[in-house]
Amino acid sequence: MIYVMQIVNTHGIRGEVKALHFTDGEAFFKKVKTVYKKDNTPVKILSHRFQKGAVLLKLEGVDDVETAEKLKFTELYAKEEDLPKLPKGEYYFFELIGLTAVLPNGEEIGKVTDVIENNASNLLQITKKDGEKVLVPNIPVFVSDVKLREEKIYITPIEGLI
């Protein structure tokens, strides 16, 4: 299961909830109609709309503010197989985390431990074998290849980056 949202508040009096989402937006909500609580309880999404970086959700069985209030801070998950397919060359963050970072000479320098969203480009946090953390922009100039089956990401750093 992939962590995709957290309900952070109620919205209005008819049971809508406001959630922070970690999805690619509309494509996710067009495909995924059921998400799951941590205990695997299914939650059906009846409708959604975006508002100021969050998503407002109407969930099945949540028809008043009192019921919605009980869902505050609930984490919601999606099944990996339910996620929309991404275009070739694009990856979900969870697919990149854990990959071994490899230099052009074949040296393995560490693992991708986080992906940080940034306005210019997402940054890969690589934790080197000595524990030092470095940030590498996730753009073709620095990331030459991603091999999910091999669990490797090939990095071409500029001098001083690593």
C-alpha positions as CSV (number, residue, x, y, z in Angstrom):
1,M,0.0,0.0,0.0
2,I,1.2,3.5,-0.9
3,Y,0.6,6.5,1.3
4,V,-1.3,9.0,-0.8
5,M,-3.2,11.4,1.5
6,Q,-3.9,12.6,5.0
7,I,-7.2,14.1,6.0
8,V,-6.4,17.3,7.9
9,N,-9.7,18.9,8.5
10,T,-13.5,19.0,7.8
11,H,-15.0,21.2,5.1
12,G,-18.5,22.5,5.5
13,I,-21.4,20.8,7.3
14,R,-22.2,18.0,4.8
15,G,-19.3,15.7,5.6
16,E,-16.6,16.8,3.2
17,V,-13.1,16.5,4.3
18,K,-9.9,18.4,3.4
19,A,-6.9,16.2,2.6
20,L,-3.3,16.9,1.7
21,H,-2.5,14.6,-1.2
22,F,0.8,13.2,-2.5
23,T,-0.5,12.3,-5.9
24,D,-0.2,13.5,-9.4
25,G,-3.5,15.2,-9.2
26,E,-6.5,14.6,-11.5
27,A,-5.1,11.5,-13.1
28,F,-5.0,9.8,-9.7
29,F,-8.6,10.7,-8.8
30,K,-9.9,9.7,-12.2
31,K,-8.5,6.2,-11.7
32,V,-8.5,5.5,-8.0
33,K,-12.0,5.4,-6.5
34,T,-11.2,3.5,-3.3
35,V,-8.5,4.3,-0.8
36,Y,-7.7,2.5,2.5
37,K,-7.1,3.4,6.1
38,K,-4.0,2.0,7.8
39,D,-6.0,-1.0,9.0
40,N,-7.0,-1.8,5.4
41,T,-10.6,-0.5,5.8
42,P,-11.7,0.6,2.4
43,V,-12.9,4.2,1.9
44,K,-14.9,5.0,-1.3
45,I,-14.3,8.4,-2.8
46,L,-17.6,9.7,-4.2
47,S,-16.3,13.0,-5.4
48,H,-13.3,15.3,-5.2
49,R,-12.3,18.9,-6.0
50,F,-9.0,20.7,-5.6
51,Q,-8.7,23.8,-3.5
52,K,-5.5,25.7,-2.7
53,G,-3.1,22.7,-2.9
54,A,-5.4,20.3,-1.1
55,V,-8.3,18.2,-2.2
56,L,-11.8,18.2,-0.8
57,L,-13.3,14.8,-0.7
58,K,-16.8,13.5,-0.3
59,L,-16.5,10.0,1.1
60,E,-19.1,7.2,1.3
61,G,-20.8,7.1,4.6
62,V,-19.6,10.5,5.7
63,D,-22.6,12.8,5.6
64,D,-22.2,15.2,8.4
65,V,-19.5,17.3,10.1
66,E,-19.5,15.1,13.2
67,T,-18.5,12.0,11.2
68,A,-16.0,13.9,9.2
69,E,-14.4,15.3,12.4
70,K,-13.6,11.7,13.5
71,L,-11.5,11.3,10.3
72,K,-9.1,14.1,11.0
73,F,-5.5,13.1,10.7
74,T,-6.4,9.8,9.1
75,E,-3.8,8.5,6.6
76,L,-5.1,7.1,3.4
77,Y,-3.4,4.6,1.2
78,A,-3.8,3.2,-2.4
79,K,-2.9,-0.2,-3.8
80,E,0.1,0.0,-6.0
81,E,-1.7,-1.8,-8.8
82,D,-4.5,0.9,-8.7
83,L,-2.1,3.8,-9.4
84,P,-2.3,5.3,-12.9
85,K,0.5,4.3,-15.2
86,L,3.1,7.0,-15.7
87,P,4.6,8.0,-19.0
88,K,7.9,6.3,-19.9
89,G,10.8,7.9,-18.0
90,E,8.6,9.1,-15.1
91,Y,8.5,7.4,-11.7
92,Y,6.6,7.6,-8.5
93,F,8.7,8.8,-5.5
94,F,8.2,5.4,-3.8
95,E,9.8,3.7,-6.8
96,L,12.9,5.8,-6.5
97,I,13.4,5.6,-2.7
98,G,15.7,2.7,-1.9
99,L,17.5,2.6,-5.3
100,T,21.3,2.3,-5.2
101,A,23.0,5.4,-6.7
102,V,25.7,4.4,-9.2
103,L,28.4,6.7,-10.7
104,P,29.4,6.4,-14.4
105,N,32.5,4.3,-13.4
106,G,30.2,1.8,-11.7
107,E,30.9,2.8,-8.1
108,E,27.9,2.5,-5.9
109,I,27.8,5.6,-3.7
110,G,24.7,5.1,-1.5
111,K,20.9,4.9,-1.6
112,V,18.1,7.2,-2.5
113,T,16.5,7.9,0.9
114,D,14.0,10.7,0.0
115,V,12.7,12.7,-2.9
116,I,12.1,16.3,-2.2
117,E,9.7,18.4,-4.2
118,N,11.2,21.6,-5.4
119,N,10.0,24.3,-7.9
120,A,12.8,23.9,-10.3
121,S,13.1,20.1,-10.2
122,N,12.7,17.4,-7.6
123,L,15.8,16.6,-5.6
124,L,17.0,13.1,-4.8
125,Q,18.4,12.8,-1.3
126,I,21.2,10.2,-1.5
127,T,22.6,8.9,1.7
128,K,26.2,7.9,1.0
129,K,27.8,4.8,2.5
130,D,29.5,7.1,5.2
131,G,26.1,8.5,6.2
132,E,26.6,11.9,4.5
133,K,23.5,13.1,2.7
134,V,23.7,14.8,-0.7
135,L,21.0,16.3,-3.0
136,V,21.0,15.6,-6.7
137,P,18.5,17.3,-9.0
138,N,16.3,14.7,-10.7
139,I,16.9,15.9,-14.2
140,P,18.5,14.2,-17.2
141,V,21.8,16.1,-16.9
142,F,22.4,14.4,-13.5
143,V,20.2,11.3,-13.7
144,S,21.3,9.3,-16.8
145,D,19.2,6.2,-16.2
146,V,16.8,4.4,-13.8
147,K,16.7,0.6,-13.7
148,L,13.9,-0.4,-11.4
149,R,14.4,-4.1,-11.9
150,E,18.1,-3.7,-11.0
151,E,17.2,-1.4,-8.2
152,K,19.7,1.2,-9.5
153,I,19.8,4.8,-10.5
154,Y,22.7,6.1,-12.5
155,I,24.0,9.5,-11.5
156,T,26.3,11.7,-13.5
157,P,27.4,14.4,-11.1
158,I,29.3,17.6,-11.8
159,E,32.5,18.2,-9.8
160,G,31.8,18.9,-6.2
161,L,28.2,17.6,-6.2
162,I,29.0,14.3,-4.5
